[in-house]
């Protein structure tokens, strides 16, 4: 459902599962259902509800002396903070998660749902634009040791939000090493992929190529076709950022065909954001806006993703002196971000509104 754009089913499925488990499940199964329900609320950007659910899980788990379940609550709270683009708050929750994991029995059954913020902001042609780096819902539930690696990896996402690329690569490299020690190639491929993207965005193209190549090799060996395609679109952006626009376009178009063949609507939208970024690198502002428009059509079911694409379309419309289109996109982005208190999106939306207000004032004065 998620990958085909049917996110409207998430909340109903989570509630139905919760109702079933409350009737027939053991107490531990009820906690796990609560965690999943909170995760599904988070996935569709219902952040206030997700945070309340996660806080309830955390508090109940502390009271019952179940640190591993408390770690799951902290993990979900951290991802809500990542969606709100508050890197410092996310780090606080993730450090709590790591502390709770350290106090957990390593033999406990898997309890932590593996998720990522998915959408990252990358530097392209003097701008910071949204880019789909990874799968959001990875379909894994892991125990204490692997959860520790994923928490370290998530700290990398939080550090990137705060602009600390050095701390980000340090945390993610630690995760890579931990997953290697555990023999978890699926997780190691993800962390290597993340490390490659950090290196790319820092301008370290050689290190980026090494990490992304190894991630692709692991994903191909594991038969992780979606992961392979996601690494390929990130490599496409790497080629373009390093100056080889044609190579980047070829790689992105090949990935687009792969996602289309799989019917993966989110993957198609993700690839269109890559093509938009490459158009920006080529100086084609209008073509980039068109790619973001097409991506938005695929990603409308995902409010945060569609909101960011609308926001960038508004910024590009201002550059193109298309005030009418800018006003429409500002309104659409505001409908998403005004209620979510997203730090970076909120700041950029406010700047657009100030500019729009100034333009209207100047127009009224001239009349």
Buried (B, 14 or more C-beta within 10 A) or exposed (E): EBBEBEBEBBBEBBBEBBEEBEEEBEEBEBBBBBBBBBBBBBBBBBBEBBBBBBBEBBEBBBEEEBBBBBBBBBBBBBBBBBBBBBBEBBBBBBBBBBBBBEEBEEEBEBBBBBBBBBBBBBBBBEBBBBBBBBBBBBEBBBBBBBBBBBBBBBBBBBBBBBEBBEBBBBBBBBBBBBBBEBEBBBBBBBBBBBBBBBBBBBEBBEBBBBBBBBBBBBBBEEEBBBBBBBBBBBBBBBBBBBEBBEBBBEBBBBBBEBBEEBEBBBBBBBBBBBBBBBBBBBEBBEBBBBBBBBBBBBBBBBBBBBBBBBBBBBBBBBEEEBBEBBBBBBEBBBEBBEEBEBBBBBEBBEEBBEBBEEBEEEEEEEE
